[in-house]
Amino acid sequence: MDMNLYLVEWWAKERLLEIRNAVQREQLAESTRQRQPLRVALGLALISTGRKLEGRARRVDAQARTLPARS
């Protein structure tokens, strides 16, 4: 059975309209979300950097303890 081209076009237009409406809703929701203040973002970045550096220092300390001492 052949599909009616008019019906296929109508379905496509309806689906595109649904997608466009969904995108508009997402854009509206995104525009109303508040961003973190700069001081909060900077503070979190500094904490993250400190934790990474601390992890590296712990690995170096652990390696130094496991290596045999040279005489």
Secondary structure, 3 states (H helix, E strand, C coil): CCCCHHHHHHHHHHHHHHHHHHHHHHHHHHHHCCCCCHHHHHHHHHHHHHHHHHHHHHHHHHHHHHCCCCC
